[in-house]
Amino acid sequence: MKASGLTLNRLNTSLLTEPNQVKTGEGKPFRVFTPYFKALQASGACDVDRLPEKPSTDSWAAPAKWPSSLSIEALGLAPKLTPSGKDWSKGFGARFKPGERGARAALRGFLQHHLRDYDSGRDRPDLDLTSHLSPHLRFGEISPQRILLETDKAVRADNSLSMGAAKFRAELAWRDFSYGLLGQQPRLHEVNFRRDFHTFKWRQDDAGFKAWCRGETGYELVDAGMRELWQTGYMHNRVRMVAASFLIKHLMIDWRRGEQWFWDCLVDADPANNPASWQWVAGCGADAAPYFRVFNPITQAEKFDPQGIYRARYIQGYTHPSTGGIHKTVQKDLFGSGDTSMPSTAYPKPIVDHAFARQRALEAYKQRGQDDHAD
């Protein structure tokens, strides 16, 4: 290349920095997000004033005729997750438009309509103020550098967006942090980051796992989230935490089963973000939630979906008490399996009592020595 007058410039356009490039004062990789984010900002990685210039394409014209090849359909790569083999992904396109144009349109819409209220409303699934850029980031259709550049431009034009932008930058940095954890533990999807979790005793509860997957736990916010996941390939971030916590701490089912289900269903399933988030909820991750944090799915719904707008989107026939009463139905044959054992007019009762489940989880976590420091 050098003899031909060519130079190679390597640019990481999928992350803000190379994984674990930003280190602690002792030269070690970060395992806690808050000091990591401070160091990341100090490194200048979040200060994007311009994007790299595009290389010249004068001598790289596309061929006049492309060689023939197999079609994507012929490769049979699409998984068949339903017993009937129906196209379970047909509803994904209504929310996401793949490609660079779709990514830029999503970014423009977010900056114009939702960034102002992002800091105060990002946890509200009924308001839907998140960026929906995660699938585009996952598949390289937009870079975090472009996102930061356009966000900074928006703030310079309207300073009232600054609080939302600050929170948005921090959320974007979590992605880099997760890739740093993946660099430290390449088997993050199957190995506990904390060694003291290796002998933790999970429950084998196939019936509970199936109810969780199908959105039939009897807890409305969890069920709405799991149905959103199946119908759209997406789930609001707050609801992801609640649904994951329910599987792990209410049902005491191994976090890896939930991680795998999300991996199969999410359009933004990411090899770093997905397992890092599940380990955070389970308490076995590097910067994990405290063991005594057990999300109450009832109060979470009351706080973050107060009028039941989100639940009504995905629970067929749902009516919030504030409108005169509750009428909830299970979406019949949601998985295309032909299973009609659950009447369409019956909403399932809670499969586990919250108070009982919380106490069981606390006792199990205490027993394994949760308060000990990680190795």
C-alpha positions as CSV (number, residue, x, y, z in Angstrom):
1,M,0.0,0.0,0.0
2,K,2.8,2.4,0.9
3,A,4.5,1.7,-2.4
4,S,1.3,2.6,-4.2
5,G,0.9,5.9,-2.3
6,L,-1.9,4.7,-0.1
7,T,-2.3,5.3,3.6
8,L,-4.4,3.4,6.1
9,N,-6.4,5.3,8.6
10,R,-8.3,3.2,11.2
11,L,-11.3,4.8,12.7
12,N,-13.6,3.3,15.3
13,T,-17.0,4.4,14.3
14,S,-18.9,1.9,16.4
15,L,-17.7,3.2,19.8
16,L,-16.4,6.5,21.2
17,T,-13.1,4.8,22.2
18,E,-11.5,1.4,21.9
19,P,-12.7,-0.9,24.7
20,N,-10.7,-0.3,27.9
21,Q,-8.6,2.5,26.3
22,V,-9.7,4.8,29.1
23,K,-8.2,3.4,32.3
24,T,-8.2,4.2,36.0
25,G,-5.3,6.1,37.7
26,E,-3.7,2.7,38.4
27,G,-3.8,1.8,34.7
28,K,-6.6,-0.8,35.1
29,P,-9.9,-1.1,33.2
30,F,-12.9,0.5,34.9
31,R,-15.5,-1.6,36.6
32,V,-17.7,1.2,37.9
33,F,-19.6,3.4,35.5
34,T,-19.6,6.8,37.2
35,P,-15.8,7.2,37.5
36,Y,-15.5,5.7,34.0
37,F,-17.8,8.3,32.5
38,K,-15.9,11.1,34.2
39,A,-12.6,9.8,32.8
40,L,-14.2,9.3,29.4
41,Q,-15.3,12.9,29.3
42,A,-11.9,14.1,30.5
43,S,-10.3,12.1,27.7
44,G,-12.1,14.3,25.1
45,A,-13.9,11.3,23.5
46,C,-17.2,13.0,24.0
47,D,-16.1,16.2,22.4
48,V,-16.9,15.7,18.7
49,D,-16.6,18.9,16.7
50,R,-16.4,17.3,13.3
51,L,-16.5,14.0,11.6
52,P,-13.7,12.4,9.6
53,E,-13.7,13.5,6.0
54,K,-15.0,11.0,3.5
55,P,-12.4,9.3,1.4
56,S,-12.4,10.1,-2.3
57,T,-14.5,7.7,-4.3
58,D,-13.3,8.8,-7.8
59,S,-11.3,5.6,-8.3
60,W,-13.7,3.3,-6.5
61,A,-16.6,3.2,-8.9
62,A,-19.1,0.3,-8.5
63,P,-18.8,-2.4,-11.1
64,A,-21.2,-2.1,-14.1
65,K,-22.6,-5.5,-13.4
66,W,-22.6,-7.3,-10.1
67,P,-22.0,-11.1,-10.0
68,S,-25.0,-13.3,-9.2
69,S,-25.3,-14.8,-5.8
70,L,-27.7,-16.6,-3.4
71,S,-30.6,-14.6,-2.1
72,I,-30.8,-14.0,1.7
73,E,-34.0,-16.0,1.8
74,A,-32.3,-19.0,0.2
75,L,-29.7,-19.1,3.0
76,G,-32.5,-19.9,5.5
77,L,-30.9,-17.7,8.2
78,A,-34.1,-16.4,9.7
79,P,-34.9,-18.3,13.0
80,K,-38.3,-19.9,13.4
81,L,-39.1,-19.3,17.0
82,T,-42.8,-20.2,16.8
83,P,-44.1,-23.8,16.6
84,S,-46.0,-22.9,13.5
85,G,-43.1,-21.2,11.8
86,K,-45.0,-18.0,11.3
87,D,-43.2,-14.8,10.5
88,W,-42.9,-13.5,14.1
89,S,-41.0,-10.4,12.9
90,K,-43.6,-8.9,10.6
91,G,-44.4,-6.1,13.0
92,F,-40.9,-4.8,13.4
93,G,-40.9,-2.6,10.3
94,A,-43.7,-0.3,11.7
95,R,-41.3,1.0,14.3
96,F,-37.8,0.8,12.7
97,K,-36.6,1.8,9.2
98,P,-33.3,0.0,8.6
99,G,-30.4,1.8,7.0
100,E,-28.5,5.0,7.3
101,R,-31.5,7.1,6.2
102,G,-33.7,5.5,8.8
103,A,-31.0,6.1,11.4
104,R,-30.6,9.8,10.6
105,A,-34.4,10.3,10.4
106,A,-34.7,8.7,13.9
107,L,-32.0,11.0,15.2
108,R,-33.6,14.1,13.8
109,G,-37.0,13.2,15.2
110,F,-35.5,12.6,18.6
111,L,-33.5,15.8,18.8
112,Q,-36.5,17.9,17.5
113,H,-39.3,16.3,19.6
114,H,-37.9,14.4,22.6
115,L,-34.5,15.6,23.7
116,R,-35.9,18.5,25.7
117,D,-37.8,16.1,28.0
118,Y,-35.4,13.2,27.9
119,D,-33.9,13.8,31.3
120,S,-37.2,13.9,33.1
121,G,-39.2,11.5,31.0
122,R,-37.0,8.8,29.6
123,D,-38.2,6.3,32.2
124,R,-41.8,6.8,31.2
125,P,-42.9,4.1,28.6
126,D,-46.2,5.8,28.2
127,L,-44.5,8.9,26.9
128,D,-42.0,7.0,24.7
129,L,-39.2,9.7,24.8
130,T,-36.2,7.5,24.1
131,S,-34.2,7.8,20.9
132,H,-34.8,4.4,19.4
133,L,-31.3,4.6,17.9
134,S,-30.1,1.3,19.5
135,P,-30.8,-0.9,16.5
136,H,-29.0,1.6,14.2
137,L,-26.0,1.7,16.5
138,R,-26.0,-2.1,16.8
139,F,-25.7,-2.5,13.0
140,G,-23.4,0.4,12.3
141,E,-26.0,2.5,10.5
142,I,-25.0,5.5,12.5
143,S,-22.0,6.3,14.7
144,P,-22.0,7.6,18.2
145,Q,-19.7,10.4,17.0
146,R,-22.4,11.6,14.6
147,I,-25.0,11.3,17.4
148,L,-22.9,13.5,19.7
149,L,-22.1,16.0,17.0
150,E,-25.7,16.5,16.0
151,T,-26.8,16.6,19.7
152,D,-24.2,19.3,20.4
153,K,-25.4,21.3,17.4
154,A,-29.0,21.1,18.8
155,V,-27.9,22.3,22.2
156,R,-26.0,25.3,20.7
157,A,-29.1,26.2,18.8
158,D,-31.3,25.9,21.9
159,N,-29.7,25.8,25.3
160,S,-32.9,24.6,27.0
161,L,-32.0,21.1,25.6
162,S,-28.8,20.9,27.7
163,M,-30.2,18.9,30.6
164,G,-31.7,16.3,28.2
165,A,-28.5,16.2,26.2
166,A,-26.3,15.6,29.3
167,K,-28.4,12.6,30.3
168,F,-28.4,11.3,26.7
169,R,-24.6,11.5,26.5
170,A,-24.3,9.5,29.7
171,E,-26.7,6.8,28.4
172,L,-24.6,6.6,25.2
173,A,-21.5,6.2,27.3
174,W,-23.0,3.1,29.0
175,R,-22.6,1.4,25.6
176,D,-18.8,2.0,25.6
177,F,-18.6,0.9,29.2
178,S,-20.4,-2.4,28.4
179,Y,-17.9,-3.1,25.6
180,G,-15.1,-2.5,28.1
181,L,-16.7,-5.2,30.3
182,L,-16.9,-7.5,27.3
183,G,-13.2,-7.0,26.7
184,Q,-12.5,-8.0,30.2
185,Q,-14.8,-11.0,30.0
186,P,-15.3,-12.2,26.4
187,R,-17.9,-14.8,27.7
188,L,-20.0,-12.1,29.3
189,H,-23.2,-13.7,28.1
190,E,-22.6,-16.9,30.0
191,V,-20.0,-16.2,32.8
192,N,-20.8,-14.2,35.9
193,F,-18.5,-11.2,36.1
194,R,-18.4,-11.7,39.9
195,R,-16.9,-15.0,40.8
196,D,-18.8,-15.2,44.0
197,F,-21.9,-15.9,41.9
198,H,-20.6,-19.0,40.3
199,T,-22.3,-21.3,42.9
200,F,-25.5,-19.3,43.2
201,K,-28.5,-21.7,43.1
202,W,-31.1,-20.7,40.6
203,R,-34.6,-22.3,40.3
204,Q,-35.5,-24.5,37.4
205,D,-39.0,-23.3,36.6
206,D,-39.9,-23.9,33.0
207,A,-43.6,-23.0,33.6
208,G,-42.6,-19.7,35.1
209,F,-40.1,-19.0,32.3
210,K,-42.8,-19.7,29.7
211,A,-45.3,-17.4,31.4
212,W,-42.7,-14.7,31.5
213,C,-41.8,-15.1,27.8
214,R,-45.4,-15.0,26.8
215,G,-46.3,-12.0,28.9
216,E,-48.7,-14.0,31.1
217,T,-47.2,-13.4,34.6
218,G,-50.2,-11.6,35.9
219,Y,-48.2,-8.4,36.4
220,E,-49.4,-5.9,33.9
221,L,-46.2,-3.9,33.3
222,V,-44.1,-7.1,32.9
223,D,-46.6,-8.6,30.6
224,A,-47.0,-5.5,28.5
225,G,-43.2,-5.3,28.1
226,M,-42.8,-8.9,27.1
227,R,-45.6,-8.5,24.5
228,E,-44.0,-5.4,23.2
229,L,-40.8,-7.4,22.8
230,W,-42.5,-10.1,20.8
231,Q,-44.7,-7.8,18.6
232,T,-42.1,-5.1,17.8
233,G,-38.6,-6.6,18.6
234,Y,-38.1,-3.8,21.1
235,M,-38.9,-3.0,24.8
236,H,-38.7,0.3,26.6
237,N,-35.6,0.5,28.7
238,R,-37.3,1.0,32.1
239,V,-39.6,-2.0,31.3
240,R,-36.6,-4.1,30.4
241,M,-35.2,-3.6,33.9
242,V,-38.5,-4.4,35.5
243,A,-39.1,-7.5,33.3
244,A,-35.5,-8.7,33.9
245,S,-35.8,-8.2,37.6
246,F,-39.0,-10.1,37.7
247,L,-37.4,-13.2,36.1
248,I,-34.3,-13.0,38.2
249,K,-35.6,-12.0,41.6
250,H,-39.3,-12.9,41.6
251,L,-38.9,-16.3,39.9
252,M,-35.2,-16.9,40.8
253,I,-34.5,-18.1,37.2
254,D,-31.0,-17.9,35.9
255,W,-30.3,-14.5,34.2
256,R,-28.7,-16.3,31.3
257,R,-32.1,-17.7,30.2
258,G,-33.6,-14.2,30.0
259,E,-30.5,-12.9,28.3
260,Q,-30.8,-15.5,25.6
261,W,-34.5,-14.7,25.1
262,F,-33.8,-11.1,24.7
263,W,-31.0,-12.0,22.3
264,D,-33.4,-14.0,20.2
265,C,-36.1,-11.3,20.1
266,L,-34.5,-7.8,20.3
267,V,-33.7,-6.0,17.1
268,D,-31.0,-4.1,19.0
269,A,-29.6,-7.3,20.7
270,D,-26.0,-6.3,21.4
271,P,-23.2,-8.7,22.5
272,A,-22.1,-6.2,25.2
273,N,-25.1,-4.2,26.2
274,N,-27.5,-7.2,26.5
275,P,-25.4,-9.4,28.9
276,A,-24.0,-6.4,30.8
277,S,-27.5,-5.2,31.5
278,W,-28.7,-8.6,32.6
279,Q,-25.7,-9.0,34.9
280,W,-26.4,-5.5,36.3
281,V,-29.9,-6.5,37.3
282,A,-28.8,-9.9,38.6
283,G,-26.1,-8.4,40.8
284,C,-23.4,-10.5,39.3
285,G,-22.0,-7.7,37.0
286,A,-19.1,-5.3,37.5
287,D,-21.2,-2.3,38.4
288,A,-24.3,-4.1,39.6
289,A,-27.5,-3.2,41.2
290,P,-27.5,-3.9,45.0
291,Y,-29.0,-7.2,45.9
292,F,-31.8,-5.7,48.0
293,R,-33.1,-3.7,44.9
294,V,-36.1,-5.8,43.9
295,F,-38.4,-3.9,41.5
296,N,-42.0,-4.0,42.6
297,P,-43.8,-4.4,39.2
298,I,-47.0,-3.0,40.7
299,T,-45.6,0.3,42.0
300,Q,-43.3,0.6,39.0
301,A,-46.4,0.6,36.8
302,E,-48.1,3.2,39.0
303,K,-45.1,5.5,38.9
304,F,-44.0,5.2,35.3
305,D,-47.3,4.3,33.5
306,P,-49.8,6.2,35.8
307,Q,-52.7,6.2,33.3
308,G,-52.0,2.7,31.9
309,I,-51.4,4.1,28.4
310,Y,-48.4,1.8,27.8
311,R,-50.1,-1.3,29.2
312,A,-53.2,-0.6,27.0
313,R,-51.0,-0.7,23.9
314,Y,-50.0,-4.3,24.5
315,I,-52.6,-5.9,26.8
316,Q,-55.6,-6.4,24.6
317,G,-58.8,-4.9,26.2
318,Y,-56.9,-3.2,29.1
319,T,-58.7,-0.4,30.8
320,H,-57.1,1.6,33.6
321,P,-59.0,1.9,36.9
322,S,-59.1,5.7,36.5
323,T,-61.4,5.3,33.5
324,G,-64.0,3.3,35.3
325,G,-62.8,-0.2,35.8
326,I,-60.3,-2.9,34.7
327,H,-61.0,-5.3,31.9
328,K,-58.0,-7.2,30.7
329,T,-57.7,-10.0,28.2
330,V,-54.8,-12.1,27.1
331,Q,-54.0,-11.7,23.4
332,K,-55.1,-15.1,22.2
333,D,-52.6,-17.2,20.3
334,L,-49.9,-14.5,20.5
335,F,-47.2,-16.9,19.5
336,G,-49.0,-18.6,16.6
337,S,-48.8,-21.9,18.4
338,G,-52.5,-22.8,18.2
339,D,-52.6,-23.0,22.0
340,T,-56.1,-21.9,23.0
341,S,-55.9,-23.2,26.6
342,M,-56.0,-19.7,27.9
343,P,-59.5,-18.1,27.3
344,S,-59.2,-14.8,25.5
345,T,-61.3,-13.1,28.2
346,A,-59.2,-14.3,31.2
347,Y,-56.2,-12.3,32.4
348,P,-53.9,-14.6,34.4
349,K,-53.5,-14.2,38.1
350,P,-50.0,-13.3,39.4
351,I,-47.9,-16.4,39.1
352,V,-46.1,-15.5,42.3
353,D,-46.9,-13.2,45.3
354,H,-44.6,-10.1,45.3
355,A,-44.0,-10.0,49.0
356,F,-43.2,-13.7,49.1
357,A,-40.9,-13.5,46.1
358,R,-39.1,-10.5,47.4
359,Q,-38.3,-12.1,50.7
360,R,-37.2,-15.3,49.0
361,A,-34.8,-13.4,46.8
362,L,-33.4,-11.4,49.7
363,E,-32.7,-14.6,51.7
364,A,-31.1,-16.3,48.7
365,Y,-28.8,-13.4,48.0
366,K,-27.8,-13.0,51.7
367,Q,-27.0,-16.7,51.8
368,R,-24.5,-16.5,49.1
369,G,-22.6,-13.7,50.8
370,Q,-23.8,-10.8,48.6
371,D,-22.0,-8.3,50.9
372,D,-18.6,-9.8,50.2
373,H,-16.3,-8.0,47.8
374,A,-16.0,-9.4,44.3
375,D,-12.7,-11.2,43.5
